């Protein structure tokens, strides 16, 4: 009985740690371009670097903690990384963390 309880606790701890570790992973795609968010626009449009671009159907916006956010929660003036869809619309927007901003600065 005791061994069964220890095994159950070990499995529970492993699942908890695995879920926590997965939530921390975030990679911005290599083809992403850096941009700055402008004034709020009507969905599906987003102003980036002074240009109004269209968010692709199914386009996703990620905050600094890698959670998806809605279009209206995109803060003006935020530094973002943007990946294009095949038709030229915006497929993904990543609000950059300070570490990611530094990595983009090194690329230049």
Buried (B, 14 or more C-beta within 10 A) or exposed (E): EEEEEEEEEEEEEEEEEEEEEEEEEEEBEEEBEBBEBBEBBEEBBBBBEEEEBBBBEEBBBBBBEBEEBEBEEBEEEBBBBBBBBEEEBBBBBBBBBEEBEEBBEEEE
